[in-house]
């Protein structure tokens, strides 16, 4: 089974437009050129696995959404837990790390 790069481009564009984001904004977040993103969306260029992953991250989804048309959102809850960690100092992060270890050991 080969990848349908035309559909991958369509899915990336659809996801981007659904969020009202410009090609420039997503290209910048994915660290690619706007021209390259345009070519990917039109299936003129074939993106590498790394680029697909960076685009998925920039668009807040998983590569599955682009590759097969469905995102694995059941595993996305971790983002709600992880986001507050950004603002924590080292002492708070140590506490969280210890708590996570404690939870994992209780399984």
DSSP file (Angstrom, degrees, kcal/mol; ACC not computed):
  #  RESIDUE AA STRUCTURE BP1 BP2  ACC     N-H-->O    O-->H-N    N-H-->O    O-->H-N    TCO  KAPPA ALPHA  PHI   PSI    X-CA   Y-CA   Z-CA
    1    1 A X              0   0    0      0, 0.0     2,-0.2     0, 0.0     0, 0.0   0.000 360.0 360.0 360.0 120.4    0.0    0.0    0.0
    2    2 A X        -     0   0    0      1,-0.1     2,-0.3     0, 0.0     0, 0.0  -0.526 360.0-101.3 -91.5 161.4    1.5    3.3   -1.1
    3    3 A X        -     0   0    0     -2,-0.2     2,-1.0     1,-0.1     3,-0.1  -0.619  23.5-135.1 -82.0 140.9    0.9    6.7    0.4
    4    4 A X     >  -     0   0    0     63,-0.3     4,-2.2    -2,-0.3     3,-0.3  -0.801  21.8-175.8 -96.0  94.6   -1.5    9.0   -1.4
    5    5 A X  H  > S+     0   0    0     -2,-1.0     4,-2.2     1,-0.2    38,-0.2   0.775  80.7  59.2 -67.7 -26.1    0.5   12.3   -1.2
    6    6 A X  H  > S+     0   0    0      2,-0.2     4,-2.1     1,-0.2    -1,-0.2   0.934 109.3  43.7 -64.8 -44.6   -2.4   14.2   -2.8
    7    7 A X  H  > S+     0   0    0     -3,-0.3     4,-2.8     2,-0.2    -2,-0.2   0.862 110.2  56.0 -69.1 -35.1   -4.7   13.2    0.0
    8    8 A X  H  X S+     0   0    0     -4,-2.2     4,-2.3     2,-0.2    -1,-0.2   0.945 109.8  46.3 -59.9 -46.3   -1.9   13.9    2.6
    9    9 A X  H  X S+     0   0    0     -4,-2.2     4,-2.5     1,-0.2    -2,-0.2   0.896 111.9  50.9 -61.5 -41.6   -1.7   17.4    1.2
   10   10 A X  H  X S+     0   0    0     -4,-2.1     4,-2.7     1,-0.2    -1,-0.2   0.912 111.1  48.4 -62.8 -42.8   -5.5   17.8    1.2
   11   11 A X  H  X S+     0   0    0     -4,-2.8     4,-2.4    55,-0.2    -2,-0.2   0.888 111.3  49.4 -66.9 -39.4   -5.7   16.7    4.9
   12   12 A X  H  X S+     0   0    0     -4,-2.3     4,-2.4    -5,-0.2    -2,-0.2   0.948 114.1  45.4 -63.8 -47.8   -2.9   19.0    5.9
   13   13 A X  H  X S+     0   0    0     -4,-2.5     4,-2.9     2,-0.2     5,-0.2   0.915 112.9  50.8 -60.8 -44.2   -4.6   22.0    4.2
   14   14 A X  H  X S+     0   0    0     -4,-2.7     4,-2.3     1,-0.2    -1,-0.2   0.918 111.8  47.0 -60.6 -44.7   -8.0   21.0    5.6
   15   15 A X  H  X S+     0   0    0     -4,-2.4     4,-1.0     2,-0.2    -1,-0.2   0.909 113.8  48.3 -63.9 -42.7   -6.6   20.8    9.1
   16   16 A X  H  <>S+     0   0    0     -4,-2.4     5,-2.2     1,-0.2     3,-0.5   0.926 114.0  45.1 -63.9 -46.4   -4.9   24.1    8.7
   17   17 A X  H ><5S+     0   0    0     -4,-2.9     3,-1.7     1,-0.2    -1,-0.2   0.854 105.0  61.6 -69.1 -34.6   -7.9   25.9    7.3
   18   18 A X  H 3<5S+     0   0    0     -4,-2.3    -1,-0.2     1,-0.3    -2,-0.2   0.824 109.0  43.9 -59.3 -30.8  -10.2   24.4   10.0
   19   19 A X  T 3<5S-     0   0    0     -4,-1.0    -1,-0.3    -3,-0.5    -2,-0.2   0.327 114.0-120.6 -95.5   6.1   -8.1   26.2   12.5
   20   20 A X  T < 5 +     0   0    0     -3,-1.7     2,-0.4     1,-0.2    -3,-0.2   0.889  61.6 150.0  55.6  43.4   -8.0   29.4   10.4
   21   21 A X      < -     0   0    0     -5,-2.2    -1,-0.2    -6,-0.1     2,-0.1  -0.835  42.0-127.5-108.7 145.3   -4.2   29.3   10.2
   22   22 A X     >  -     0   0    0     -2,-0.4     4,-2.1     1,-0.1     5,-0.2  -0.446  21.9-116.7 -84.4 160.6   -2.1   30.7    7.3
   23   23 A X  H  > S+     0   0    0      1,-0.2     4,-3.0     2,-0.2     5,-0.3   0.888 117.1  56.6 -60.9 -38.1    0.5   28.7    5.5
   24   24 A X  H  > S+     0   0    0      1,-0.2     4,-2.2     2,-0.2    -1,-0.2   0.921 106.7  47.9 -60.1 -44.8    3.1   31.2    6.8
   25   25 A X  H  > S+     0   0    0      2,-0.2     4,-2.1     1,-0.2    -1,-0.2   0.927 116.9  41.8 -63.2 -46.3    2.1   30.6   10.4
   26   26 A X  H  X S+     0   0    0     -4,-2.1     4,-2.3     2,-0.2    -2,-0.2   0.904 113.0  52.9 -70.4 -41.3    2.2   26.8   10.1
   27   27 A X  H  X>S+     0   0    0     -4,-3.0     5,-2.7    -5,-0.2     4,-0.6   0.916 110.7  48.2 -59.8 -42.4    5.4   26.8    8.0
   28   28 A X  H ><5S+     0   0    0     -4,-2.2     3,-0.8    -5,-0.3    -1,-0.2   0.926 112.1  48.4 -63.2 -45.2    7.1   28.9   10.6
   29   29 A X  H 3<5S+     0   0    0     -4,-2.1    -1,-0.2     1,-0.2    -2,-0.2   0.832 115.9  44.2 -65.4 -32.0    6.0   26.6   13.4
   30   30 A X  H 3<5S-     0   0    0     -4,-2.3    -1,-0.2     2,-0.1    -2,-0.2   0.445 111.3-122.2 -91.9  -1.3    7.1   23.5   11.5
   31   31 A X  T <<5S+     0   0    0     -3,-0.8     2,-0.3    -4,-0.6    -3,-0.2   0.910  73.2 115.0  59.1  46.1   10.4   25.2   10.5
   32   32 A X  S   <S-     0   0    0     -5,-2.7    -1,-0.2    -6,-0.1     2,-0.1  -0.869  71.9 -90.1-131.7 168.9    9.9   24.8    6.8
   33   33 A X     >  -     0   0    0     -2,-0.3     4,-2.2     1,-0.1     5,-0.2  -0.477  26.6-125.2 -80.3 153.5    9.3   27.4    4.1
   34   34 A X  H  > S+     0   0    0      1,-0.2     4,-2.4     2,-0.2     5,-0.2   0.881 113.6  55.0 -62.0 -38.1    5.9   28.6    3.1
   35   35 A X  H  > S+     0   0    0      2,-0.2     4,-2.2     1,-0.2    -1,-0.2   0.902 106.8  50.0 -62.3 -42.2    6.6   27.6   -0.5
   36   36 A X  H  > S+     0   0    0      2,-0.2     4,-2.4     1,-0.2    -2,-0.2   0.915 110.1  50.3 -63.7 -43.2    7.5   24.1    0.6
   37   37 A X  H  X S+     0   0    0     -4,-2.2     4,-2.7     1,-0.2    -2,-0.2   0.919 109.4  51.5 -61.3 -42.7    4.2   23.8    2.6
   38   38 A X  H  X S+     0   0    0     -4,-2.4     4,-1.5     1,-0.2    -1,-0.2   0.916 110.3  49.2 -58.7 -43.2    2.3   25.1   -0.4
   39   39 A X  H  <>S+     0   0    0     -4,-2.2     5,-3.0     2,-0.2     6,-1.3   0.872 110.7  50.2 -65.1 -37.1    4.0   22.4   -2.5
   40   40 A X  H ><5S+     0   0    0     -4,-2.4     3,-1.5     3,-0.2    -2,-0.2   0.934 109.3  50.8 -64.9 -45.7    3.1   19.7    0.1
   41   41 A X  H 3<5S+     0   0    0     -4,-2.7    -1,-0.2     1,-0.3    -2,-0.2   0.793 115.1  43.3 -63.8 -27.6   -0.5   20.8    0.2
   42   42 A X  T 3<5S-     0   0    0     -4,-1.5    -1,-0.3    -5,-0.2    -2,-0.2   0.332 113.3-118.1 -98.8   6.7   -0.7   20.6   -3.6
   43   43 A X  T < 5S+     0   0    0     -3,-1.5    -3,-0.2   -38,-0.2   -37,-0.1   0.767  82.1 120.9  61.2  28.4    1.2   17.3   -3.8
   44   44 A X  S   <S+     0   0    0     -5,-3.0     2,-0.3    -6,-0.2    -4,-0.2   0.809  75.3  38.4 -83.9 -35.4    4.0   18.9   -5.8
   45   45 A X  S    S-     0   0    0     -6,-1.3     2,-0.6    -9,-0.2    -2,-0.2  -0.895  79.7-134.8-115.2 147.0    6.6   18.0   -3.1
   46   46 A X        -     0   0    0     -2,-0.3     2,-0.1    -3,-0.1    -6,-0.1  -0.895  25.3-138.2-101.1 117.1    6.7   14.8   -1.0
   47   47 A X        -     0   0    0     -2,-0.6     2,-0.1    -7,-0.1   -10,-0.0  -0.432  14.0-121.4 -76.4 147.8    7.3   15.5    2.7
   48   48 A X     >  -     0   0    0     -2,-0.1     4,-2.3     1,-0.1     5,-0.2  -0.332  30.3-104.4 -75.4 167.3    9.7   13.4    4.7
   49   49 A X  H  > S+     0   0    0      1,-0.2     4,-2.3     2,-0.2     5,-0.2   0.902 123.4  54.5 -58.6 -41.3    8.4   11.6    7.8
   50   50 A X  H  > S+     0   0    0      1,-0.2     4,-2.4     2,-0.2    -1,-0.2   0.912 107.8  48.4 -60.9 -43.0   10.1   14.3    9.9
   51   51 A X  H  > S+     0   0    0      2,-0.2     4,-2.7     1,-0.2     5,-0.2   0.904 109.8  52.1 -66.1 -40.7    8.3   17.1    8.1
   52   52 A X  H  X S+     0   0    0     -4,-2.3     4,-2.3     1,-0.2    -1,-0.2   0.911 110.9  48.5 -60.6 -41.1    4.9   15.3    8.5
   53   53 A X  H  X S+     0   0    0     -4,-2.3     4,-2.3     2,-0.2    -2,-0.2   0.909 111.5  48.7 -66.1 -41.6    5.6   15.0   12.3
   54   54 A X  H  X S+     0   0    0     -4,-2.4     4,-2.5     2,-0.2    -2,-0.2   0.886 111.8  49.7 -65.9 -38.2    6.6   18.7   12.6
   55   55 A X  H  X S+     0   0    0     -4,-2.7     4,-1.9     2,-0.2    -2,-0.2   0.905 109.6  51.4 -65.9 -40.8    3.4   19.7   10.7
   56   56 A X  H  <>S+     0   0    0     -4,-2.3     5,-2.9    -5,-0.2     4,-0.4   0.925 111.8  47.0 -61.3 -43.9    1.3   17.5   12.9
   57   57 A X  H ><5S+     0   0    0     -4,-2.3     3,-1.1     1,-0.2    -2,-0.2   0.921 111.2  51.0 -62.7 -44.4    2.9   19.1   16.0
   58   58 A X  H 3<5S+     0   0    0     -4,-2.5    -1,-0.2     1,-0.3    -2,-0.2   0.813 115.1  43.4 -63.0 -30.4    2.4   22.6   14.6
   59   59 A X  T 3<5S-     0   0    0     -4,-1.9    -1,-0.3    -5,-0.1    -2,-0.2   0.353 113.7-116.3 -99.5   5.1   -1.3   21.8   13.9
   60   60 A X  T < 5S+     0   0    0     -3,-1.1     2,-0.2    -4,-0.4    -3,-0.2   0.873  79.7  94.8  67.4  38.7   -1.9   20.1   17.2
   61   61 A X  S   <S-     0   0    0     -5,-2.9     2,-0.3    -6,-0.1    -1,-0.2  -0.702  74.8 -92.9-139.4-168.4   -2.7   16.6   15.9
   62   62 A X    >>  -     0   0    0     -2,-0.2     3,-1.5    -3,-0.1     4,-0.6  -0.796  34.8-111.0-111.0 158.1   -0.9   13.3   15.1
   63   63 A X  H >> S+     0   0    0     -2,-0.3     4,-2.6     1,-0.3     3,-0.8   0.780 111.3  74.3 -57.4 -25.7    0.6   12.2   11.8
   64   64 A X  H 3>>S+     0   0    0      1,-0.3     4,-2.9     2,-0.2     5,-1.3   0.866  86.5  61.8 -55.1 -37.4   -2.2    9.7   11.5
   65   65 A X  H <45S+     0   0    0     -3,-1.5    -1,-0.3     4,-0.3     4,-0.2   0.879 112.8  35.4 -59.9 -36.8   -4.6   12.5   10.6
   66   66 A X  H <<5S+     0   0    0     -3,-0.8   -55,-0.2    -4,-0.6    -2,-0.2   0.868 122.4  44.0 -82.7 -38.7   -2.5   13.3    7.5
   67   67 A X  H  <5S+     0   0    0     -4,-2.6   -63,-0.3     3,-0.1    -2,-0.2   0.906 136.4   5.8 -77.3 -42.4   -1.5    9.8    6.6
   68   68 A X  T  <5S-     0   0    0     -4,-2.9    -3,-0.2     2,-0.3    -2,-0.1   0.449 100.1-107.7-124.1  -3.6   -4.7    7.9    7.0
   69   69 A X  S   <S+     0   0    0     -5,-1.3     2,-0.4    -4,-0.2    -4,-0.3   0.498  87.9  89.0  93.3   2.6   -7.3   10.5    7.8
   70   70 A X        -     0   0    0     -6,-1.0     2,-0.3    -7,-0.1    -2,-0.3  -0.998  61.2-144.9-135.0 139.7   -7.9    9.8   11.5
   71   71 A X        -     0   0    0     -2,-0.4     2,-1.5    -7,-0.2     3,-0.2  -0.752  19.7-125.9-100.4 149.0   -6.1   11.2   14.5
   72   72 A X    >   +     0   0    0     -2,-0.3     3,-1.0     1,-0.2    -9,-0.1  -0.600  45.5 157.9 -89.7  74.7   -5.4    9.3   17.7
   73   73 A X  G >   +     0   0    0     -2,-1.5     3,-2.0     1,-0.2     4,-0.2   0.674  56.4  78.2 -77.8 -16.3   -7.0   11.8   20.0
   74   74 A X  G 3  S+     0   0    0      1,-0.3     3,-0.4    -3,-0.2    -1,-0.2   0.765  96.8  49.1 -63.3 -21.1   -7.7    9.3   22.8
   75   75 A X  G X  S+     0   0    0     -3,-1.0     3,-0.7     1,-0.2    -1,-0.3   0.320  88.2  87.8 -96.2   6.5   -4.0    9.7   23.6
   76   76 A X  T X>  +     0   0    0     -3,-2.0     3,-1.6     1,-0.2     4,-0.5   0.538  58.9  89.7 -86.1  -6.6   -4.1   13.5   23.6
   77   77 A X  H >> S+     0   0    0     -3,-0.4     4,-1.1     1,-0.3     3,-1.0   0.803  73.2  72.8 -59.2 -28.3   -5.1   13.9   27.2
   78   78 A X  H <> S+     0   0    0     -3,-0.7     4,-3.0     1,-0.3    -1,-0.3   0.811  86.6  64.0 -57.6 -30.2   -1.5   14.0   28.2
   79   79 A X  H <> S+     0   0    0     -3,-1.6     4,-2.3     1,-0.2    -1,-0.3   0.887  98.8  53.0 -62.7 -38.0   -1.2   17.5   26.7
   80   80 A X  H << S+     0   0    0     -3,-1.0     4,-0.5    -4,-0.5    -1,-0.2   0.837 115.3  41.2 -65.3 -31.9   -3.6   18.8   29.3
   81   81 A X  H  < S+     0   0    0     -4,-1.1     4,-0.3    -3,-0.2     3,-0.2   0.872 116.8  47.9 -80.4 -39.8   -1.5   17.4   32.0
   82   82 A X  H >X S+     0   0    0     -4,-3.0     3,-1.5     1,-0.2     4,-0.6   0.830  94.9  72.2 -74.4 -34.0    1.9   18.4   30.4
   83   83 A X  G >< S+     0   0    0     -4,-2.3     3,-1.4     1,-0.3     4,-0.3   0.877  93.4  53.2 -55.5 -45.2    1.1   22.0   29.6
   84   84 A X  G >4 S+     0   0    0     -4,-0.5     3,-1.1     1,-0.3     4,-0.3   0.734  94.3  73.9 -64.2 -18.3    1.2   23.3   33.2
   85   85 A X  G X4 S+     0   0    0     -3,-1.5     3,-1.4    -4,-0.3    -1,-0.3   0.799  81.4  71.0 -63.6 -27.3    4.7   21.7   33.6
   86   86 A X  G << S+     0   0    0     -3,-1.4    -1,-0.2    -4,-0.6    -2,-0.2   0.830  98.7  46.9 -58.4 -33.5    6.2   24.5   31.5
   87   87 A X  G <  S+     0   0    0     -3,-1.1    -1,-0.3    -4,-0.3    -2,-0.2   0.473  91.6 106.4 -89.9  -2.3    5.7   27.1   34.2
   88   88 A X    <   -     0   0    0     -3,-1.4     2,-0.1    -4,-0.3    -3,-0.0  -0.473  63.5-132.0 -84.1 149.4    7.1   25.0   37.0
   89   89 A X     >  -     0   0    0     -2,-0.2     4,-2.5     1,-0.1     5,-0.2  -0.329  37.8 -91.8 -85.5 176.8   10.4   25.5   38.7
   90   90 A X  H  > S+     0   0    0      1,-0.2     4,-2.2     2,-0.2     5,-0.2   0.876 125.2  52.4 -60.1 -40.2   12.9   22.7   39.4
   91   91 A X  H  > S+     0   0    0      1,-0.2     4,-1.8     2,-0.2    -1,-0.2   0.918 111.3  46.3 -64.2 -43.2   11.6   22.0   42.8
   92   92 A X  H  > S+     0   0    0      1,-0.2     4,-2.4     2,-0.2    -2,-0.2   0.900 111.1  52.5 -65.8 -40.3    8.0   21.6   41.6
   93   93 A X  H  X S+     0   0    0     -4,-2.5     4,-2.8     1,-0.2    -2,-0.2   0.877 106.3  54.1 -63.7 -37.3    9.1   19.4   38.7
   94   94 A X  H  X S+     0   0    0     -4,-2.2     4,-2.4     2,-0.2    -1,-0.2   0.924 109.2  48.4 -61.1 -43.6   10.9   17.2   41.1
   95   95 A X  H  X S+     0   0    0     -4,-1.8     4,-2.4     2,-0.2    -2,-0.2   0.924 112.7  47.4 -61.7 -45.0    7.7   16.8   43.1
   96   96 A X  H  X S+     0   0    0     -4,-2.4     4,-2.7     1,-0.2     5,-0.2   0.916 111.3  51.4 -63.3 -43.0    5.7   16.0   40.0
   97   97 A X  H  X S+     0   0    0     -4,-2.8     4,-2.3     1,-0.2    -1,-0.2   0.916 110.9  48.0 -60.7 -43.4    8.3   13.5   38.8
   98   98 A X  H  X S+     0   0    0     -4,-2.4     4,-2.3     2,-0.2    -1,-0.2   0.893 111.7  50.4 -64.0 -40.0    8.2   11.7   42.2
   99   99 A X  H  X S+     0   0    0     -4,-2.4     4,-2.6     2,-0.2    -2,-0.2   0.920 109.8  49.8 -64.6 -43.5    4.4   11.7   42.1
  100  100 A X  H  X S+     0   0    0     -4,-2.7     4,-2.6     1,-0.2    -2,-0.2   0.922 110.6  50.1 -61.4 -43.8    4.3   10.2   38.6
  101  101 A X  H  X S+     0   0    0     -4,-2.3     4,-2.0     1,-0.2    -1,-0.2   0.914 110.1  50.9 -60.0 -42.7    6.8    7.5   39.6
  102  102 A X  H  X S+     0   0    0     -4,-2.3     4,-0.9     1,-0.2    -2,-0.2   0.909 110.7  48.5 -61.0 -44.0    4.6    6.7   42.6
  103  103 A X  H >< S+     0   0    0     -4,-2.6     3,-0.7     1,-0.2     4,-0.3   0.919 110.7  50.8 -63.1 -44.2    1.5    6.4   40.4
  104  104 A X  H >< S+     0   0    0     -4,-2.6     3,-1.1     1,-0.2    -1,-0.2   0.862 107.6  53.3 -62.8 -36.1    3.4    4.2   37.9
  105  105 A X  H 3< S+     0   0    0     -4,-2.0    -1,-0.2     1,-0.2    -2,-0.2   0.717 100.1  63.3 -72.1 -19.5    4.5    1.9   40.7
  106  106 A X  T <<        0   0    0     -4,-0.9    -1,-0.2    -3,-0.7    -2,-0.2   0.498 360.0 360.0 -84.0  -4.2    1.0    1.4   42.0
  107  107 A X    <         0   0    0     -3,-1.1    -1,-0.2    -4,-0.3    -2,-0.1   0.510 360.0 360.0 -63.8 360.0   -0.2   -0.3   38.8
